[in-house]
Amino acid sequence: MSIFEITGGRPLKGELTPQGAKNEALQVISATLLTKEKVTIHNIPEILDVRNLITLLAQIGVETCQIDNGTWSFKASSVDPGYLDSEDFRKQATRLRGSVMLIGPLVARYGKAYMPQPGGDKIGRRRLDTHFNGLTRLGATVEYHAGKESYIITGKTLKGSYILLDEASVTGTANVIMAAVLTPGTTTLFNAACEPYIQQLCLMLVRMGAKIQGIGSNLLTIEGVGSLSGTDHNILPDMIEVGSFIGLAALTKSDITIKNVSIQNLGIIPYSFERLGIKINISGDDLHIPAQDHYEIESFMDGSIMTIADAPWPGLTPDLLSVFLVVATQAKGSVLIHQKMFESRLFFVDKLIDMGAQIILCDPHRATVIGLDRMHTLRPATLISPDIRAGVALLIAALSAEGTSIIQNIEQIDRGYQNIDERLNRIGASIRRLS
């Protein structure tokens, strides 16, 4: 296993270009199973989770070919669904949360899917009921085998239906959409997630011949078609990485320009950082974050403490709350961070407390941060990356701390951030990757 050795306390200066969106990539790559024709996808991030998914598709029988950096073609004309019941597939899929999005395409096109309990971040319960409830409304049956911790999903005679999702799950919505586009009849999907990832998936499927109305809303109407054709698709910039870079610039007093961010798809992210007092200048499709010695957290109009909370799109994505929390440690003022979705995502704050941050963990979902206003900088420390987003938050903290810090288990960071050490070193960071 590798570690990062970070020498912090030095401001950065330069330009960063965000990678392709990880969450979108996992969905649109899975959707290539819906057609026997070639699908070419551009701006695919070179990260561990995406590479593992491409490897899984190749093992199933999909022809995969890397055409250029970030560009791959996929042709699912000779797929072997039976491979999914093998021990080899089980080992691969349990390391990758995104493997769950193979279910919808496989059931729609081949009538059956096998899926072990998927892996991913250890951030609390991540149930699959929304996925399976949506598929059963289409006529699929789901069996859970406790001994193997795996699911068998069968759908030989699917039929369009009215579906009201019990939560606006992004991956659950994606799975139901991918199943419904090849399901005879009309499917009405209410309380659907409507993040840019989902919009991009729908737009790609429409270019392939799917019939989807209501894209961008939480009510989708899908008319099933007999088959889909190939297409070209370009993945959006990763909004989570854009937010991470904004937080990095603020905490390290850096002057950073983030290029080609697709501003219209960032939603509330820039405004939420501005509520922490961070200056953001918009120029075309770029964001410029100037170096700031101080930034002050706003209060609500009645003078009460600011709350930063996650919510379904167009609310704030939960994937950025770890970054907001670490940025608030050096702000002037206090803020309540409310992570509603996952009950273990805030447990990394004990590492920040060890670094000198003033944080009260109220309960598994809420933490109060008392900003230090840079009167005391964070101390270097030896840290362990518990998940992708907490890992990058700890990296940002280490880059702001004067001295040398160590981050272990950086494979978690590599799952979501492409060559993050090399890219930050080019603008003045000092990050060494060591065995």
N, C-alpha and C positions, 0 to 999 in steps of 0.2 A: 504494500500500500504506500501511497505517496503522501507527502506533506507540503504545505506552503510555509516558507520562512519569509516573513514580511518585515522589512525595516520601514516603520511608519514615521509620521510627523512631517512629511514633506508634501507641499502642495503640488498638484498636477496641472498641466496645461496642454491643451491640444484638442484634437477632434476624435470622436468615437462614432462609429456607424453601427447601429444595432443589428444583430443577427436576425434571421427569419424566426417567426414566432413558433416556439416549441409546441404549444398547445394546438395551434392550427396544423402544424406539420403532422402530428400524430393522427389527427382526424383525416386529413386529405390523403395521406399515404394509405391508411386503412381503406379508404373509399375506392382505391384502385382495384380492389377485389370485386367491385360491382360490374366490371366489364371485362370482356376478353380482348379488347383492343388496347393499344398502347396509350398510356397516360404519362405525360412529361411534366415534372414539377420543378419549379425554379425557386431559388432562395431557401433551400432546405438547410437548417442549421446543422453543422458538424458537431453534434453533441452525443453523449453516450446513449441516452434514451432513444433518440432517433435512429442511431446506428443499430441498436438492438432490435428495433421494430423492423428495419429493412432486412436484417439478418433473418428474423422470423418469417417474413414474407418469402424470402428466397428458399428457406427450408420447406415451406408449404408447397412450393413449386412455381412461385411468381418469378418471371424473368426480370431481374433487376440489373440496371446498368448505370454507372456513374458517367455522365456525359462531360461534365465540367465541374469545377468547384461549386457546390451547392445545387447542381442540376442533376436529376436522376430521371430515368424512364422506368416504367413498370408495365408489365404485360402479364395479366393473370389468365392466360388461355389454357394452361395445363396444371391446374391446382389439385393437390391431393388433400382433401379435408380430413382424411383418416389420420394423417400425420399428427393432427392436433391431439390425438388420444395417446401419443407416444410419451415415454418418460423423458426423452430429449426435449420435446416441446414444453413439457411441464416445467423442467428446470429453467428454460429460457424465459417463459412467460411469467413465472413467479418473481422474477427480478424487475419486471416492467409493468407499471400501472397501465400504460397505454395499450397493452395487449388486450384489454377489455373491449376496445373499440373494433376488434376483429369480429365480434359476435354478430352485430347487425348485418354487415355485408355477407358473412358466411351463411347465416340463416336465410337471408333473402335470396341468395343465388344458388345455394347448395342444399338448403333445407335442414342443415344440422351444423352444430358447432359444439366443440368441447372447450372448456376454459377452466384452468386451475385458478385458485384464489390469486388474483394478481398482486404484484408487489408494489413498490413505490415508496414514497415518504412515510415515515412513522409519525404522523401528526394527529393521530386520533382515529376514531371509527370512520371508515369510508365505505359505507354499505353500497351494495349493488341493486337494492330493491327497485330503485327508480328505473334502471335499465330493464330489469326483468318484468316489472309490472307493465311497462309500455309494450314490450314484445308479446307478453301473454294477451294483451288486449288486441293484438293483431292475429292471435290464434296460435302462438307458439306455446310449447310446454317446456317447463324448466324443472330439472331434477338436480338436487344437491346431494353429493356423495360425501358424507362427513369423513370417512376413512381416508379418502384421497384429497379431501378439501378441494373438490372440483365440481363443475356444473356441466350438465348435458342439456343443450337447448335444441329442441326439435321444432321445425316449422314447415311441414310439407304442404299444408293448405292454408296459407296466410290469407287474410282478407282485411281490407281497409276498415277502420273503426274510428270512433270518437275516443280520444285519449286525453285525460286530464292528469298531468304529471303531479306527483305529490310534492316535488320541489323542482326549482328551475335549474336542474343539474346540467352542466355543459356537456359532459361526456354522455350522460343519459339521453339528453336531447339528440346528440349526434348519432347515437346508436339507433334510436327509433327512426330518425330521418333516413338513415342509410338502409334500414330494413323496409321502410314504407315506400321508397321510390320504386321498388320492384314488386310491391304487393298489389294485387288487383283491387280495384275499387278506390274509394276516397277515404283518406285518413285526415282527420282534423286533430291537430296537436295543440293543446292549450296549456298555458303556463310553461311554454318552451323557453329555454335560455335563448338570449338574443345577442350574446357577445359577438364582436367582430369575427372570432373564430368560427362561430356557427354561420354567420352571414357568408363568410368566405366558402365554407363547405357547401352551402346551398347554391351559391353562384356557380361553383365548379360543377355541381351535379346538374344544374340547369343547362350549362354548356354541353354536358354529356347527353342531354335529352330528357332529363327529369322535368316533371311539372310541379313546381312549388310556388305557392302564392303566400304573401305575407312576410317575406324575408325582411328581417330587421325588427319584427314585432314578436310578441309572445304568443301569437296565434298563427299557426301555419296550416295551410290546406295543401295536401299532397295527393295528386292523382297518379296512381301506379301505372308504370309503363312496362312493356314486355322486355326491353333490353336497353342498355346504355352504350354509348360510343366512347371513343377516346377523346382526349382534350389536352390542352396546355394550361398550366395553372401557375400563378406567381404568389408566393406566400408573403403576407404582410410583415413589416418589421415587428419585433417582439416588444409589446408594450411593457412587459415586466422588466425587460432589460433596460428600456428607456427610463423607467422609474428608478431602477437601481442606479443608473448613471447620474440622475438628478440628485439622489441622496448622497452618492459618492462625492459629487462636486461640493455639496453643501457642507458635509461633515469635515472634509479635508481642506476647506478654504481654497478650492481649485477653480480655475477658469476653464470650463469645458464646453465645447460645442458638440451637440449630438445631431448628426446628419440624417436627413431622410427618415423622419420618424413617423410619417403618415399621421399628421396632427389630428385629422378628422376621426381617426380611430383610437385616439388616446382617451376619449371620454373625459371623466372628471379628474384624471390623474394630475395634470398640471395644476389645476385649481386647488386640489387637496394639499399639494406641496406648498403652494402660496399661502395657505392657511397656517403653515408652520413658519411663515416669514421668509421663505426662500424666493429670491428674485428669479424670474424666468422670462427671457426675451425671445419672442417668436420672430423668425426671419424666414419667410417662405415656408418650407417644410422642415426647417431646422429649429432646434432649441439651443439657446445660449444661456448658460448658467454662469454668471460672473462670480468671482471670488468674493466672499462675504466674511468679514470678521465676526459679525453678529447677525443673528436672525431671531425674531421674536414671535412666539406663538400667539395667534389671535385668541380672543375670548368671544363667546357668543354675545349677542346684543344686550342681553340682560346681565352681562358680567360673569356668567357661570363658566366653568372650566370647559375648554374645547374637548370634543370627543371626535376621534377618528375611528370610523367603524366600516367594516366591509358590508357589501350588499350586492344583490344580483345586478347585472348590467341594466341601466347605465350607472349603477352605483360603483363604489370603489372595489376593485378586485382584492380578494383576501391574500393573493400571492405577494402583495406589496406591503402588508402590515408589518412584517419583520423589519423592512427597510425604514418605514416611517418611525418605528419605535427607536431604532438605533440613531436616526437623525435627530430625534427629539431630545436625546440625552445631552446635547450641547447647545440646545436652544435656550432662549430666555423665556421662562414661563413653564407651565405645566399642561399636560394633556393626558386624557384617558384613551388608551388604545383598546378597542373592543373587537376581539376576533370572535365572531359569532359562529363560524362554520366548523372549525376544528378545535377540539378541546386540549390538544397537546402542542399546538404550534407556538405558544408563548413560553414554553418551559425552558427555552434557551436563554431567557433573561438572566438566569443565575450566572452565566458566563459574563454578561455585561456588568452585573453587580460586582463581580470579582475584578473587573477592569476599572471600577470606581464610579460607575453610573448609579444614579439615585432612582431606583425603580421599586415600586411596591406591586407585587403580583397579588392582585385582589382575589382572584380565583382562576381556574383554567382558561377562562375566556377574556379576562380583563386585567390590564396592567396600567398603573398610573406612573407616568414619567415626570420627575421633577428636573427640569432642564438646568444644567450647570452654567450656561451662558459663557462657556469656555474659561471660567475661573479656575477650573481644574480639568486638565485634559485626561482622556482615558489612558489607563496604564497598559503596557504590553502584557501579554499573557499567553499561556499555552491553552489552546481551544480545540474543541472537537465539533466538526460540522454535523449536526443531527439530521438535516434535510436540505434540499436545494436552496430554499429561500432564506432560512436561518443561516445557512452556510455563507451566502453572499453578504448578508447583513454583518456577520462576524468578520468577514474579509474587509468590509468598509470600516468597521470599528478598528481593526488592526492597522489599516492604512492611516488612520487618524492618530493613533497612539504613538508617542515618541519613544522609540526603542524597537526591540526585536520581538515579534510575536510568532508563534507556531500555530498553524491550523492543521489538525489531523483529519483523516477521513474525507479528503478533498474530492474523492470520487463522487460524493454527493453533489458538490458544486459543478463538476464536469458533466453531470447528467443534464444540467440546464443552461450552462454558460460555455460558449465556444471559445477555447483558448484564452480564457479571461486573463491569465497571468501575462501572456505575451502582449495582448492588446493594451493592458494598463501600463505595462513596462514601457511601451512606446511613447507614452505621454508623461513619463517621469516617475512611475511607481518603481518600487524595489521589491519584487516578488520572486523568490527562487523556488522551483519545484524540485524537491529532493525525495529520494527513495527512503 
